[in-house]
Amino acid sequence: MSTDYKNLENAMNYEEKDLKAKNGMFSLVANTLLMLLGIAAFIYGIILLSNGGTNMFLGVILLVVGILYSFIVGPILYVGLKVLKPNEALVLTLFGKYYGTLKGEGFFFVNPFCVAVNPASKSTSSGSLGANEPVAKDKVSINFSTTQLISKKISLKAMTLNNEKQKINDQLGNPIVIGVVVIWKIVNTAKAVFNVDNYNEFLSIQTDSALRDIVRLYPYDSFDNDEEKSLRGSSLEVADRIKDEIQSRVNIAGLEIVEARITNLSYAPEIAAAMLQRQQASAIVAAKQLIVEGAVGMVDMALEQLNEKHIVDLDEERKAAMISNLLVVLCGNKDPQPIVNSGSIY
């Protein structure tokens, strides 16, 4: 990680606070019963006021208490009821300050004045999400002319980012087309919400930037040196470097990069044909080299065995002729045509 990213992360270091919420079912039942008692007090207060007498003061008190709780306090307390599914969280603020993060599946009751915050759920005036923002299946939406209500819950599941393919120059300056898929998840909800404007867009941009920085350090393929690292031959190592580079950039957003893998790798269309010819030529040269090495070994073995078994004594000129004939037979692209000599070789 560069020094700038370290300084920025230290300056915006939000520690996540786990919120200990009350049981939502108990709060729901208790608040409902109190609201029913408030309605009963409201009705009984009206009765006392209508009868007059010394109970008018008590009637006024019951009437006020019934109105306050049944129509004001009770409905407000219902706002504090929250339902969370597995691997979901709510980041809550109270009057602009970070209040805590509610995690864990269940039915909870929190301070009704707390507000859930999730910048990744922003909607445009047309009611559509940003290009890189995933649409949650449990999204709650109410369509008006210019607004859309979207769930503020934050998913803690492992998610997939698959950006569009990019055209990047490799170490040798050759344009290549490459694409990566990133598996990520949120590990610090406070950083994800408060340190960046939209963690989905932030991750997408940082992935593209890290991909460019890493790819330009490697050639697409190593033609002359097999030990040289290349994008095609060392894809796992390159993917690990891309993962580490992305992780160093998104720590500030409280994200963890689980895995990064190259999904597409090819030369750009404008040079693909030329590079294919080069690869074919390299393969042909390598194959020819292997054939020649094998042919020389076979000729050497043939001469050695002829000499050891004294099958025939050959002078240097005849050895040269034999070597030439054997190399032609072994290295030729076509099957040799035999010629039978019925007389002397001279």
Long-range contacts (C-beta under 8 A, 24 or more apart in sequence): 1-248, 1-249, 1-251, 2-248, 5-248, 5-249, 5-251, 5-252, 8-252, 9-251, 9-252, 12-191, 12-194, 12-195, 12-252, 13-191, 14-98, 14-188, 14-190, 14-191, 14-194, 14-195, 14-254, 15-190, 16-101, 16-188, 16-189, 16-190, 16-191, 16-254, 17-98, 17-99, 17-100, 17-101, 17-190, 18-100, 18-101, 18-103, 19-92, 19-99, 19-100, 19-101, 19-102, 19-103, 19-110, 21-82, 21-102, 21-108, 21-109, 21-110, 22-108, 22-109, 22-110, 23-107, 23-108, 23-109, 24-81, 24-82, 24-83, 24-106, 24-107, 24-108, 24-109, 25-107, 26-109, 27-77, 27-80, 27-81, 27-109, 28-78, 28-81, 28-107, 28-109, 31-74, 31-77, 31-78, 34-69, 34-74, 35-69, 35-70, 35-74, 37-69, 38-65, 38-66, 38-67, 38-68, 38-69, 38-70, 38-74, 39-66, 39-70, 40-66, 41-65, 41-66, 42-66, 42-67, 42-70, 76-112, 77-112, 78-112, 79-112, 80-109, 80-110, 80-111, 80-112, 80-114, 81-107, 81-108, 81-109, 82-107, 82-108, 82-109, 82-110, 83-107, 83-108, 84-108, 84-153, 85-138, 85-153, 87-155, 87-156, 87-157, 88-153, 88-154, 88-155, 88-156, 89-153, 89-154, 89-156, 89-186, 89-189, 90-116, 90-152, 90-153, 90-154, 91-116, 91-117, 91-118, 91-154, 91-189, 91-190, 91-193, 92-116, 92-117, 93-117, 98-190, 98-194, 101-189, 101-190, 103-156, 116-152, 116-153, 117-152, 117-193, 117-194, 118-151, 118-152, 118-153, 118-154, 118-193, 119-193, 119-196, 119-197, 119-198, 119-199, 120-154, 120-198, 120-199, 120-200, 121-150, 121-151, 121-152, 122-150, 122-198, 123-147, 123-148, 123-150, 130-198, 130-200, 130-201, 132-161, 132-200, 132-201, 132-204, 133-198, 133-200, 133-201, 134-159, 134-200, 154-186, 154-189, 154-192, 154-193, 155-186, 156-185, 156-186, 156-189, 157-185, 158-183, 158-184, 158-185, 158-258, 159-183, 159-184, 159-185, 160-184, 161-203, 161-204, 161-207, 162-263, 163-204, 163-207, 163-208, 165-264, 166-208, 166-211, 166-212, 167-268, 168-211, 168-212, 168-215, 168-216, 169-216, 170-215, 170-216, 170-218, 170-219, 170-220, 170-231, 171-216, 171-217, 171-218, 171-219, 172-219, 172-220, 174-219, 174-220, 174-267, 174-268, 174-271, 174-275, 175-267, 175-268, 175-270, 175-271, 176-215, 176-220, 176-231, 176-265, 176-266, 176-267, 176-268, 177-264, 177-265, 177-266, 177-267, 177-268, 178-211, 178-215, 178-231, 178-262, 178-264, 178-265, 179-262, 179-263, 179-264, 179-265, 180-207, 180-211, 180-239, 180-242, 180-260, 180-261, 180-262, 180-263, 181-260, 181-261, 181-263, 182-207, 182-243, 182-246, 182-257, 182-259, 182-260, 183-257, 183-258, 183-259, 183-260, 184-250, 184-255, 184-256, 184-257, 184-258, 185-255, 185-256, 185-258, 186-254, 186-255, 186-256, 187-254, 187-255, 187-256, 188-254, 189-254, 190-254, 191-252, 191-253, 191-254, 192-253, 192-254, 192-255, 195-252, 195-253, 195-254, 196-252, 196-253, 199-253, 199-254, 199-255, 202-250, 202-253, 203-246, 203-250, 203-253, 203-255, 206-246, 206-249, 206-250, 207-246, 209-249, 210-242, 210-245, 210-246, 210-249, 211-242, 213-245, 214-238, 214-241, 214-242, 214-245, 220-265, 220-267, 220-275, 221-279, 223-278, 223-282, 231-262, 231-265, 232-265, 235-262, 235-265, 238-262, 288-331, 291-330, 291-331, 292-331, 294-330, 295-326, 295-327, 295-330, 295-331, 296-327, 298-326, 298-330, 299-323, 299-326, 299-327, 299-330, 302-326, 318-345
